[in-house]
Amino acid sequence: MSEVARPITTVLVANRGEIALRVIRACRETGRRSVAIYTATDRDAPHARAADDAIEVGSYLDIEAVVAAAQQARADAVHPGYGFLSERAAFAAALEQAEIRLVGPSARVMDKMGRKDAARDIAVRAGVPVVPSFELAGFETGASAPSSTSEVAFPVLVKAAAGGGGKGMRIVRRAEDFDEAVAAAKREALSAFGDDTILVEKYVEHGRHIEVQVLADHHGNVVHLHERDCSTQRRHQKVLEEAPAPTISDGVRRLVTDSAVALAREVGYTNAGTVEFLLDVDTDEAYFLEMNTRLQVEHPVTEAITGLDLVHLQLDIAAGKPLPFKQDDIAVTGHAIEARVYAEDSFGGFLPQAGRTSLVRWPEGAGIRVDQALESGQVVSTSYDPMLGKVIAHGPDREAARRALLGALDRTGILGLTTNTGFLRALVASDEFRQARIDTAWLDTAEVAAPDADVPRVFVAWVQAMLAATTDSGHPFQADGWRLGGPAADTRVELDRPVLVGRDSVGEHRVRMLSAANHMAVLEIDGRREQAVVNVQPHIAEVCWRGQRFVFDRPDVFADHGLLAGDGAVVAPMPGTVLEVRVAVGQSVAEGDVLGVVEAMKMELALKAPFAGTVSAVDAVAGEQVSLGDQLFMVSTSSTSSTTSTTEGEA
């Protein structure tokens, strides 16, 4: 259509977090200017810093403010991401009124497909199979159930017509529970969506959630990018997603992909959308559920298997360009699985978590992609969606992708607050997921065991003993090179319980260090190779093992211990390399200021001023090798009182 065949040079990104960064990256890659919006609490958020420009708004949900920001930025288009205003027809209409393009469908289409009841009618007209439903005309909140209830075949699913995400949704298994469930669903729907209209449909006990990615341009071209399986859900919230669907037959695959294209054509859809289906495992029948008129959280798995960039294509479609390929050009290569990382305590009742991260390590490697907006020292609040990022693995087949995802989750470390990463790792490792035996109800009743603290305790004790050995004599790590002679002695480390660490043991475990750098330690424990992200501080030690965060609080057994060659002299705690020198002669320092950093045993150790004073000598040179006991810094003070130098290591 000629009215949309206009170039897009500036895009307002009406979102936050990892999806905002994803869109900003696409804008940069396609040569477009990006403008972020942010609230007062997000002033220093990663997405606000990453965009070419940023504008403050009072709320991400304020349509008037977001449209005004787009006008202020002279944006040609707005990309809404997902969540917030992404499926609000009123927002799409406001942009149309302002003559700013939405990177998505029209307000008219969004309004039709945003309501489950209207979308159901459109699906029927398009010949798309729908879930059997039951008429409840005339039912009002607080009233008795109509006589037609006797015709309802239980169990049924009561759900809000105007929303999603599990809100306004109830499973009813008995007629006597029907009235209360409908009333509760209506109240919740009215509160969440401002509309208490409900649908009552057959509830599929053993179902799989299958969805089809579609793309449609303004020139009449509609294609599908194959299907995804999102059956690993908890209370209707997706946890793991994969593409292609591993268990469906060729006949079902043709049914859902053809139906998705037919539905998009019927409603006049444009841009990227997802058509969701429920597959009844017992009957192998697929039913239309709803259409999401936006980009999906799980779009990376589709990108991985097709090699297409959905956000690039969204922007081009919004600019009026035709799709550059036909249906037969879209092939599937390999398999991809995505895990959603949430700020929640999965093994503690799935309670939301908040706080400041102390250390964040995301995985890298061949076939691994991470979409995230979380970094060390960042504050996570409960004001927004708890999703922190997504870890995606792509491999030549499903098992290769699953194993790659396991390894990636093992290398993921988020400390400072608890996340569901350990829970995700346990799910991916489970026999049920490995054998693709999961349906949409499985996770609501499955018992997923929390990792044991034994291995994390070994990591913390080993690292603490190693760090203590840099300043104390008589430690096992100082034998054979760490000191001139003498027998190895065990180190007692106080954690949640005392742990004895020997030169090649921790408690009853045989241990050998394989590597340690940048807070990532790899140990051989009783013949097994294990890796963990470790952060040791004076009064607390954290370790992330197999994705799960463990915290050990204890007395100040890590108090500052300096290695002195004389008053104020700070010397090398062990043979190593000077990584950084942060001070110069004549510089004033406070007690505890970092003077320099030394790498030893592949661990970084910060050398700190033993007391407040003036740096009188700097003998350290970045990049140079040093020997145990070499003087690196001298701090002078007029005080003659006894002081202690600090050499604190963090791992």
FIDREN-446636 format. One line per 2 residues: number of its first residue (from 1); their letters; for each residue z, y negated, x negated of C-alpha. Coordinates in Angstrom, 2 decimals, always signed. Example, Ala and Ser with C-alpha at 12.3 -4.5 7.8 and 13.67 -1.06 7.14 Angstrom:
<sites>
1	AS	+7.80,+4.50,-12.30; +7.14,+1.06,-13.67
</sites>
This chain:
<sites>
1	MS	+0.00,+0.00,+0.00; -0.99,-3.35,-1.38
3	EV	+2.31,-5.06,-0.54; +4.15,-2.87,-3.05
5	AR	+1.48,-2.80,-5.76; +3.33,-5.34,-7.84
7	PI	+4.77,-4.80,-11.30; +8.52,-4.49,-11.75
9	TT	+9.79,-6.36,-14.79; +13.48,-6.87,-13.92
11	VL	+15.75,-4.31,-12.25; +19.23,-4.99,-10.90
13	VA	+21.31,-1.83,-11.28; +23.64,-1.78,-8.27
15	NR	+26.09,+0.81,-9.57; +28.49,+1.64,-12.37
17	GE	+29.41,+4.52,-14.66; +27.05,+7.16,-15.96
19	IA	+24.35,+6.63,-13.34; +24.17,+2.93,-14.15
21	LR	+23.74,+3.80,-17.83; +21.08,+6.35,-16.87
23	VI	+19.05,+3.70,-15.00; +19.57,+1.10,-17.74
25	RA	+18.24,+3.58,-20.28; +15.15,+4.21,-18.13
27	CR	+14.54,+0.48,-17.82; +14.70,+0.11,-21.58
29	ET	+12.36,+3.06,-22.11; +9.79,+1.62,-19.70
31	GR	+9.99,-1.93,-21.05; +11.84,-3.39,-18.08
33	RS	+14.77,-5.82,-18.18; +18.01,-4.46,-16.73
35	VA	+20.77,-6.47,-15.07; +24.12,-4.83,-14.36
37	IY	+26.71,-5.81,-11.80; +30.41,-5.36,-12.46
39	TA	+33.75,-6.08,-10.85; +36.69,-7.77,-12.54
41	TD	+38.17,-4.41,-13.54; +34.80,-3.31,-14.99
43	RD	+34.20,-6.43,-17.07; +34.18,-4.44,-20.33
45	AP	+32.82,-1.20,-18.90; +30.04,+0.59,-20.82
47	HA	+27.37,-0.18,-18.22; +28.20,-3.90,-18.23
49	RA	+27.80,-3.98,-22.00; +24.65,-1.85,-22.10
51	AD	+22.45,-3.89,-19.75; +20.33,-6.83,-20.88
53	DA	+22.40,-9.06,-18.62; +25.36,-8.64,-16.26
55	IE	+26.66,-10.45,-13.18; +30.15,-10.20,-11.70
57	VG	+30.57,-9.28,-8.03; +33.68,-8.87,-5.95
59	SY	+32.81,-5.34,-4.86; +30.04,-2.83,-5.41
61	LD	+30.01,-2.37,-1.63; +29.47,-6.05,-0.77
63	IE	+25.86,-6.16,+0.46; +25.68,-9.95,+0.53
65	AV	+27.10,-10.26,-2.99; +24.79,-7.62,-4.46
67	VA	+21.69,-9.16,-2.87; +22.78,-12.59,-4.14
69	AA	+23.19,-11.12,-7.64; +19.66,-9.71,-7.46
71	QQ	+18.34,-13.12,-6.46; +20.30,-14.80,-9.23
73	AR	+18.85,-12.34,-11.75; +15.34,-12.89,-10.36
75	AD	+15.10,-9.13,-10.00; +11.90,-7.57,-8.71
77	AV	+13.77,-4.46,-7.61; +17.23,-2.97,-7.18
79	HP	+18.09,+0.58,-8.21; +21.16,+1.74,-6.25
81	GY	+21.83,+5.00,-8.11; +23.95,+7.22,-5.86
83	GF	+27.09,+6.46,-3.90; +28.11,+2.90,-3.01
85	LS	+25.13,+1.27,-1.19; +22.50,+3.85,-2.11
87	ER	+22.12,+5.24,+1.43; +23.06,+2.18,+3.46
89	AA	+20.13,+1.20,+5.65; +21.70,-2.25,+6.11
91	FA	+21.49,-2.81,+2.35; +17.85,-1.72,+2.26
93	AA	+17.12,-4.08,+5.17; +18.87,-6.99,+3.44
95	LE	+16.75,-6.45,+0.33; +13.61,-6.31,+2.42
97	QA	+14.61,-9.57,+4.06; +15.06,-11.11,+0.59
99	EI	+11.67,-9.70,-0.48; +13.26,-7.58,-3.20
101	RL	+12.19,-3.97,-3.49; +14.67,-1.12,-3.26
103	VG	+13.99,+1.77,-5.63; +14.15,+4.17,-2.72
105	PS	+12.81,+4.59,+0.82; +12.47,+1.88,+3.45
107	AR	+15.39,+0.82,+5.64; +13.66,+2.42,+8.63
109	VM	+13.39,+5.82,+6.94; +16.88,+5.59,+5.47
111	DK	+18.30,+4.87,+8.92; +16.54,+7.86,+10.44
113	MG	+17.43,+10.34,+7.71; +20.92,+8.97,+7.14
115	RK	+22.09,+10.35,+10.46; +22.38,+14.11,+10.64
117	DA	+21.53,+14.19,+14.35; +18.37,+12.07,+13.98
119	AR	+17.33,+13.96,+10.84; +17.75,+17.22,+12.70
121	DI	+15.36,+16.06,+15.44; +12.78,+15.00,+12.84
123	AV	+13.09,+18.38,+11.11; +12.42,+20.17,+14.38
125	RA	+9.28,+18.08,+14.92; +8.13,+18.94,+11.38
127	GV	+8.58,+22.65,+12.01; +11.53,+22.93,+9.65
129	PV	+14.15,+25.56,+10.58; +17.54,+24.10,+11.56
131	VP	+21.02,+25.56,+11.99; +21.70,+26.68,+15.59
133	SF	+23.81,+24.00,+17.31; +25.91,+23.60,+20.43
135	EL	+25.73,+20.72,+22.88; +28.98,+18.85,+23.45
137	AG	+27.68,+15.94,+25.50; +30.40,+13.89,+27.12
139	FE	+33.14,+14.93,+24.72; +35.39,+11.98,+23.81
141	TG	+38.31,+11.76,+21.42; +41.50,+12.69,+23.22
143	AS	+39.71,+14.46,+26.07; +39.67,+18.16,+26.76
145	AP	+36.87,+20.30,+25.43; +33.97,+20.69,+27.85
147	SS	+33.43,+23.89,+29.74; +30.47,+24.63,+27.46
149	TS	+33.00,+25.56,+24.79; +33.04,+29.04,+26.29
151	EV	+29.43,+29.35,+25.21; +30.19,+28.49,+21.59
153	AF	+29.91,+31.40,+19.17; +32.72,+31.00,+16.67
155	PV	+33.06,+30.22,+13.82; +31.43,+26.79,+14.02
157	LV	+31.23,+23.77,+11.77; +32.20,+20.42,+13.26
159	KA	+30.75,+17.58,+11.18; +30.16,+13.85,+11.29
161	AA	+26.61,+12.86,+12.16; +26.76,+9.62,+10.18
163	GG	+28.09,+10.72,+6.78; +28.63,+13.41,+4.22
165	GG	+30.75,+14.37,+1.23; +32.95,+16.65,+3.30
167	KG	+34.41,+13.79,+5.37; +34.65,+14.36,+9.11
169	MR	+34.05,+18.07,+8.66; +36.08,+20.99,+10.05
171	IV	+35.58,+24.74,+10.26; +36.73,+26.13,+13.61
173	RR	+37.22,+29.86,+13.99; +39.01,+30.07,+17.36
175	AE	+38.41,+28.42,+20.73; +42.06,+27.33,+20.94
177	DF	+41.65,+25.26,+17.74; +38.48,+23.55,+18.89
179	DE	+39.92,+20.50,+20.68; +42.16,+19.49,+17.80
181	AV	+39.44,+20.02,+15.17; +36.91,+17.89,+17.04
183	AA	+39.43,+15.10,+17.60; +40.44,+15.13,+13.94
185	AK	+36.82,+15.13,+12.77; +36.04,+12.19,+15.04
187	RE	+38.99,+10.16,+13.74; +38.03,+10.82,+10.14
189	AL	+34.35,+10.06,+10.78; +35.18,+6.80,+12.52
191	SA	+37.40,+5.75,+9.63; +34.92,+6.73,+6.91
193	FG	+31.60,+5.78,+8.52; +32.41,+3.58,+11.50
195	DD	+30.80,+6.16,+13.79; +32.56,+9.11,+15.42
197	TI	+29.45,+10.97,+16.59; +29.71,+14.64,+15.65
199	LV	+27.55,+17.75,+15.55; +28.72,+21.29,+16.19
201	EK	+26.70,+23.97,+14.43; +26.88,+27.63,+13.58
203	YV	+29.09,+28.15,+10.54; +27.53,+30.41,+7.93
205	EH	+30.33,+32.41,+6.35; +28.40,+33.44,+3.27
207	GR	+25.90,+30.74,+2.45; +24.19,+29.29,-0.56
209	HI	+23.41,+25.61,-0.88; +19.73,+25.26,-1.80
211	EV	+18.09,+21.86,-2.15; +14.57,+20.70,-2.93
213	QV	+13.67,+17.60,-4.92; +10.75,+15.67,-3.42
215	LA	+8.74,+12.68,-4.63; +6.46,+10.60,-2.44
217	DH	+4.42,+7.52,-3.33; +2.96,+4.73,-1.20
219	HG	-0.50,+6.34,-1.25; +0.27,+9.40,+0.88
221	NV	+1.05,+11.79,-1.98; +4.09,+14.04,-1.51
223	VH	+5.17,+16.79,-3.92; +8.24,+18.89,-4.54
225	LH	+9.81,+19.45,-7.96; +11.11,+22.90,-7.03
227	ER	+14.61,+23.79,-5.94; +18.22,+23.72,-7.13
229	DC	+21.23,+25.87,-6.28; +24.45,+23.91,-5.72
231	ST	+26.59,+26.67,-4.22; +29.55,+26.24,-6.57
233	QR	+31.46,+23.78,-4.42; +35.05,+22.98,-3.66
235	RH	+35.69,+21.55,-0.20; +32.01,+20.64,+0.10
237	QK	+32.00,+18.80,-3.24; +29.55,+20.18,-5.80
239	VL	+30.98,+21.35,-9.12; +28.14,+23.25,-10.84
241	EE	+24.43,+22.92,-10.11; +21.46,+24.80,-11.49
243	AP	+17.68,+25.00,-11.32; +15.79,+26.98,-10.35
245	AP	+17.87,+28.82,-7.72; +18.68,+32.19,-9.33
247	TI	+18.98,+34.43,-6.27; +16.42,+33.43,-3.64
249	SD	+13.31,+35.43,-2.83; +9.79,+34.11,-3.26
251	GV	+9.49,+33.92,+0.52; +12.58,+31.73,+0.88
253	RR	+11.44,+29.59,-2.04; +8.10,+28.92,-0.32
255	LV	+9.87,+28.21,+2.98; +12.26,+25.60,+1.61
257	TD	+9.76,+23.84,-0.67; +7.04,+23.70,+2.01
259	SA	+9.60,+22.55,+4.59; +10.86,+19.78,+2.31
261	VA	+7.36,+18.39,+1.81; +6.62,+18.67,+5.55
263	LA	+9.81,+16.79,+6.42; +9.05,+13.99,+3.92
265	RE	+5.56,+13.62,+5.37; +6.85,+13.61,+8.95
267	VG	+9.24,+10.73,+8.36; +6.95,+8.72,+6.06
269	YT	+9.24,+9.06,+3.07; +8.65,+7.23,-0.23
271	NA	+10.31,+7.54,-3.65; +12.73,+10.32,-4.69
273	GT	+14.71,+12.28,-2.13; +16.40,+15.63,-1.71
275	VE	+16.16,+17.99,+1.25; +19.16,+20.30,+1.54
277	FL	+19.19,+23.78,+3.06; +21.81,+26.41,+3.79
279	LD	+20.77,+29.96,+3.00; +22.56,+32.64,+5.03
281	VD	+23.15,+35.39,+2.48; +23.68,+38.01,+5.20
283	TD	+20.38,+37.34,+6.98; +18.29,+35.66,+4.23
285	EA	+17.55,+32.84,+6.67; +17.38,+29.24,+5.46
287	YF	+18.34,+26.26,+7.62; +17.81,+22.53,+7.12
289	LE	+21.07,+20.64,+6.56; +20.26,+17.03,+5.71
291	MN	+18.17,+14.75,+3.54; +19.67,+12.60,+0.79
293	TR	+17.61,+9.43,+0.60; +18.41,+8.67,-3.03
295	LQ	+18.60,+10.11,-6.51; +21.01,+13.04,-6.74
297	VE	+23.84,+13.48,-9.23; +22.25,+16.77,-10.28
299	HP	+18.76,+15.39,-10.98; +19.01,+16.24,-14.74
301	VT	+18.60,+19.98,-14.11; +15.30,+19.29,-12.35
303	EA	+14.21,+17.04,-15.20; +15.10,+19.78,-17.68
305	IT	+12.98,+22.49,-16.07; +9.99,+20.27,-15.19
307	GL	+9.93,+17.93,-18.18; +9.60,+14.94,-15.82
309	DL	+11.74,+11.79,-15.85; +12.74,+11.10,-12.26
311	VH	+14.01,+7.57,-12.86; +10.79,+6.57,-14.65
313	LQ	+8.86,+7.94,-11.68; +11.14,+6.15,-9.20
315	LD	+10.48,+2.82,-10.86; +6.74,+3.42,-10.99
317	IA	+6.61,+4.43,-7.33; +8.55,+1.30,-6.36
319	AG	+5.97,-0.71,-8.33; +3.22,+0.78,-6.16
321	KP	+1.79,+3.23,-8.67; +0.47,+6.58,-7.41
323	LP	+2.03,+9.81,-8.60; +0.32,+10.80,-11.87
325	FK	+0.16,+14.52,-10.98; -0.53,+16.96,-8.16
327	QD	+1.65,+19.80,-6.91; -0.14,+22.41,-9.01
329	DI	+0.56,+20.41,-12.15; +4.33,+20.84,-11.82
331	AV	+5.55,+23.94,-13.65; +9.02,+25.36,-14.23
333	TG	+10.16,+26.06,-17.78; +13.42,+27.88,-18.38
335	HA	+16.70,+27.35,-16.59; +19.22,+24.48,-16.52
337	IE	+22.87,+24.24,-15.43; +24.96,+21.10,-14.95
339	AR	+28.75,+20.75,-14.94; +30.42,+17.69,-13.41
341	VY	+33.38,+16.38,-15.39; +36.03,+14.82,-13.14
343	AE	+39.30,+13.00,-13.82; +41.43,+15.56,-12.01
345	DS	+44.00,+18.23,-12.80; +42.23,+21.33,-11.52
347	FG	+45.11,+23.63,-12.45; +47.67,+21.25,-10.94
349	GF	+46.49,+21.00,-7.37; +43.29,+19.09,-8.15
351	LP	+45.24,+15.85,-8.20; +43.29,+12.79,-9.38
353	QA	+44.13,+11.53,-12.84; +44.20,+8.04,-14.29
355	GR	+45.11,+6.46,-17.60; +43.69,+5.43,-20.94
357	TS	+41.75,+7.94,-23.01; +43.07,+8.40,-26.52
359	LV	+40.10,+10.32,-27.84; +36.76,+11.34,-26.33
361	RW	+34.32,+13.79,-27.88; +31.13,+14.75,-26.01
363	PE	+29.04,+17.72,-27.19; +25.71,+17.57,-28.94
365	GA	+23.15,+20.21,-29.83; +19.78,+21.68,-28.98
367	GI	+19.29,+22.06,-25.25; +22.39,+19.99,-24.44
369	RV	+22.29,+16.71,-22.54; +25.28,+14.56,-21.62
371	DQ	+25.13,+11.76,-19.06; +28.44,+9.90,-19.32
373	AL	+30.15,+6.54,-19.43; +33.47,+7.43,-21.04
375	ES	+34.65,+6.53,-24.53; +37.82,+6.56,-26.57
377	GQ	+40.36,+3.96,-25.48; +38.80,+3.48,-22.04
379	VV	+40.95,+3.01,-18.96; +40.17,+5.34,-16.05
381	ST	+41.51,+4.21,-12.69; +41.61,+5.79,-9.25
383	SY	+39.66,+2.86,-7.77; +36.31,+4.60,-8.14
385	DP	+34.76,+8.05,-8.00; +36.57,+10.40,-10.40
387	ML	+33.37,+11.71,-12.00; +33.34,+10.79,-15.69
389	GK	+30.15,+12.47,-16.80; +27.90,+15.49,-16.65
391	VI	+27.17,+18.15,-19.26; +23.77,+19.81,-18.87
393	AH	+22.44,+22.86,-20.71; +18.82,+24.05,-20.73
395	GP	+17.66,+27.39,-22.04; +14.76,+29.83,-21.81
397	DR	+16.58,+31.78,-19.08; +19.75,+31.52,-17.01
399	EA	+21.98,+33.49,-19.36; +20.86,+31.43,-22.34
401	AR	+21.60,+28.23,-20.41; +24.98,+29.58,-19.31
403	RA	+25.99,+30.46,-22.85; +24.79,+27.08,-24.11
405	LL	+26.90,+25.36,-21.44; +29.94,+27.40,-22.44
407	GA	+29.54,+26.25,-26.03; +29.03,+22.64,-24.94
409	LD	+32.20,+22.67,-22.82; +34.07,+24.17,-25.77
411	RT	+32.99,+21.15,-27.82; +33.97,+18.65,-25.13
413	GI	+37.28,+16.96,-25.80; +38.85,+14.30,-23.57
415	LG	+42.39,+13.38,-24.53; +44.74,+10.82,-23.04
417	LT	+44.19,+12.04,-19.49; +43.53,+15.40,-17.91
419	TN	+40.06,+16.39,-16.70; +38.55,+19.45,-15.02
421	TG	+36.61,+20.47,-18.14; +38.78,+23.53,-18.75
423	FL	+38.31,+24.55,-15.12; +34.54,+24.16,-15.48
425	RA	+34.58,+26.28,-18.61; +36.52,+29.01,-16.80
427	LV	+34.03,+28.95,-13.91; +31.00,+29.19,-16.17
429	AS	+32.64,+32.09,-18.06; +33.56,+33.98,-14.87
431	DE	+31.87,+37.22,-13.89; +31.06,+35.76,-10.47
433	FR	+29.05,+32.90,-11.92; +27.51,+34.99,-14.67
435	QA	+26.26,+37.45,-12.08; +25.25,+34.66,-9.64
437	RI	+27.52,+36.07,-6.91; +28.89,+32.69,-5.80
439	DT	+28.48,+31.28,-2.31; +29.62,+27.94,-0.92
441	AW	+33.00,+29.30,+0.22; +33.91,+31.19,-2.96
443	LD	+35.62,+28.40,-4.86; +37.90,+27.45,-1.97
445	TA	+39.71,+30.78,-2.26; +38.98,+31.92,-5.81
447	EV	+41.86,+32.28,-8.24; +40.86,+30.68,-11.53
449	AA	+43.45,+31.23,-14.22; +44.49,+28.33,-16.44
451	PD	+44.05,+28.84,-20.20; +47.19,+29.90,-22.05
453	AD	+48.86,+27.42,-24.40; +49.22,+29.91,-27.26
455	VP	+45.98,+29.09,-29.09; +46.36,+25.30,-28.63
457	RV	+49.88,+25.60,-30.05; +48.43,+27.31,-33.13
459	FV	+45.99,+24.42,-33.65; +48.64,+21.72,-33.39
461	AW	+51.12,+23.56,-35.61; +48.49,+24.25,-38.26
463	VQ	+47.25,+20.67,-38.35; +50.78,+19.25,-38.40
465	AM	+51.80,+21.54,-41.26; +48.68,+20.56,-43.19
467	LA	+49.42,+16.86,-42.72; +53.07,+17.31,-43.68
469	AT	+51.96,+19.06,-46.86; +50.31,+15.88,-48.05
471	TD	+53.69,+14.19,-48.47; +56.28,+16.93,-48.91
473	SG	+56.79,+19.36,-51.77; +57.28,+23.01,-51.08
475	HP	+54.69,+23.37,-48.33; +52.35,+26.36,-48.25
477	FQ	+49.23,+24.20,-48.33; +50.26,+22.87,-51.75
479	AD	+50.07,+26.22,-53.49; +47.00,+27.09,-55.61
481	GW	+45.92,+23.54,-56.34; +48.11,+21.47,-54.07
483	RL	+50.95,+21.77,-56.56; +51.22,+23.17,-60.06
485	GG	+53.24,+26.25,-59.23; +55.96,+27.79,-57.15
487	PA	+55.96,+30.22,-54.28; +54.47,+29.35,-50.90
489	AD	+57.05,+28.45,-48.29; +56.80,+28.42,-44.51
491	TR	+56.73,+25.08,-42.70; +58.80,+24.72,-39.54
493	VE	+56.91,+22.69,-36.92; +58.77,+21.49,-33.84
495	LD	+56.56,+21.60,-30.75; +57.62,+22.74,-27.29
497	RP	+59.27,+25.45,-29.37; +59.69,+25.88,-33.13
499	VL	+56.67,+27.37,-34.91; +56.68,+28.70,-38.47
501	VG	+53.46,+28.02,-40.35; +52.60,+29.92,-43.49
503	RD	+49.68,+29.51,-45.83; +47.61,+31.90,-43.74
505	SV	+49.66,+32.32,-40.58; +51.06,+30.48,-37.58
507	GE	+53.93,+32.39,-36.04; +52.67,+35.92,-35.44
509	HR	+49.02,+34.90,-35.78; +46.86,+35.26,-38.88
511	VR	+45.00,+31.98,-39.37; +42.28,+30.71,-41.68
513	ML	+40.78,+27.22,-41.53; +36.99,+27.17,-41.42
515	SA	+36.40,+23.44,-41.03; +37.98,+20.24,-39.80
517	AN	+36.41,+16.81,-39.40; +36.50,+13.94,-36.95
519	HM	+39.36,+15.54,-34.99; +37.38,+18.77,-34.47
521	AV	+39.07,+21.76,-36.08; +37.66,+25.28,-36.35
523	LE	+40.11,+28.08,-37.11; +39.82,+31.81,-37.41
525	ID	+42.76,+33.14,-35.41; +43.39,+36.88,-35.61
527	GR	+39.73,+37.38,-36.51; +38.39,+35.22,-33.67
529	RE	+36.64,+31.94,-34.30; +38.16,+29.16,-32.17
531	QA	+37.49,+25.43,-32.07; +39.46,+22.55,-30.59
533	VV	+39.70,+18.78,-30.58; +43.11,+17.80,-32.00
535	NV	+44.94,+14.47,-32.13; +48.35,+14.40,-33.81
537	QP	+50.53,+11.33,-33.36; +54.19,+10.66,-34.28
539	HI	+55.72,+11.65,-30.94; +52.91,+13.49,-29.20
541	AE	+50.20,+15.94,-30.08; +47.19,+16.66,-27.88
543	VC	+44.65,+19.39,-28.18; +41.59,+20.19,-26.09
545	WR	+40.76,+23.88,-26.27; +38.02,+25.44,-24.19
547	GQ	+37.84,+22.11,-22.39; +41.49,+22.13,-21.29
549	RF	+43.89,+19.45,-22.47; +47.31,+20.50,-23.71
551	VF	+50.07,+18.03,-24.56; +53.03,+18.73,-26.82
553	DR	+55.82,+16.15,-26.70; +58.62,+16.42,-29.22
555	PD	+61.09,+14.44,-31.34; +59.78,+12.28,-34.15
557	VF	+59.13,+15.09,-36.56; +55.97,+13.29,-37.64
559	AD	+57.90,+10.23,-38.84; +56.24,+8.21,-41.56
561	HG	+56.37,+9.91,-44.93; +54.97,+7.96,-47.83
563	LL	+54.04,+9.36,-51.22; +55.24,+6.77,-53.72
565	AG	+54.52,+6.29,-57.39; +57.00,+3.39,-57.32
567	DG	+58.19,+0.75,-54.88; +55.27,-0.43,-52.80
569	AV	+52.75,+1.88,-54.43; +50.66,+4.01,-52.06
571	VA	+49.01,+6.98,-53.75; +46.49,+9.64,-52.83
573	PM	+48.28,+12.28,-50.75; +45.81,+14.97,-51.86
575	PG	+42.50,+15.30,-53.69; +39.77,+13.72,-51.61
577	TV	+37.29,+10.89,-51.10; +38.02,+7.27,-50.26
579	LE	+36.15,+6.55,-47.04; +37.20,+2.96,-46.46
581	VR	+39.13,+0.11,-48.07; +40.37,-2.41,-45.52
583	VA	+42.36,-4.87,-47.63; +41.94,-7.10,-50.69
585	VG	+44.32,-8.39,-53.35; +46.36,-11.29,-52.03
587	QS	+46.04,-10.25,-48.41; +49.18,-10.31,-46.27
589	VA	+49.93,-7.11,-44.40; +52.47,-6.01,-41.83
591	EG	+54.37,-2.76,-42.00; +52.09,+0.03,-40.81
593	DV	+48.82,-1.84,-41.35; +46.04,+0.50,-42.48
595	LG	+45.15,-0.20,-46.11; +42.42,+2.41,-46.41
597	VV	+41.22,+5.81,-45.28; +40.94,+8.96,-47.37
599	EA	+39.14,+12.15,-46.38; +40.77,+15.36,-47.53
601	MK	+40.32,+18.91,-46.32; +37.69,+17.40,-44.00
603	ME	+40.41,+15.43,-42.24; +40.65,+11.65,-42.25
605	LA	+44.04,+10.28,-43.35; +45.02,+6.64,-42.82
607	LK	+47.05,+5.09,-45.66; +49.44,+2.46,-44.30
609	AP	+51.50,-0.34,-45.74; +55.08,+0.84,-46.33
611	FA	+56.49,-2.57,-45.39; +55.42,-6.14,-44.75
613	GT	+54.25,-7.98,-47.84; +51.24,-8.90,-49.94
615	VS	+48.65,-6.56,-51.40; +49.08,-6.96,-55.16
617	AV	+46.68,-4.23,-56.33; +43.69,-2.36,-54.91
619	DA	+42.56,+0.55,-57.07; +40.67,+2.40,-54.34
621	VA	+36.87,+2.19,-54.17; +35.01,+3.44,-51.11
623	GE	+33.01,+6.56,-51.91; +34.97,+7.51,-55.04
625	QV	+36.79,+10.79,-55.56; +40.54,+10.60,-56.12
627	SL	+43.09,+13.08,-57.40; +46.48,+13.93,-55.98
629	GD	+48.92,+11.16,-56.89; +46.37,+8.53,-57.92
631	QL	+47.66,+5.05,-57.13; +45.35,+3.45,-54.58
633	FM	+47.25,+0.38,-53.35; +50.27,-1.70,-54.28
635	VS	+52.19,-3.82,-51.77; +54.69,-6.34,-53.10
637	TS	+57.53,-8.10,-51.34; +60.44,-10.28,-52.33
639	ST	+62.81,-7.86,-50.66; +64.59,-5.49,-52.99
641	SS	+65.76,-3.23,-50.23; +64.73,+0.37,-50.29
643	TT	+61.53,+0.99,-48.36; +59.28,+3.87,-47.65
645	ST	+55.50,+4.00,-47.85; +53.54,+5.41,-44.98
647	TE	+50.79,+7.94,-45.10; +50.09,+9.06,-41.59
649	GE	+47.30,+11.49,-40.86; +45.57,+11.88,-37.59
651	A	+43.50,+14.87,-36.75
</sites>
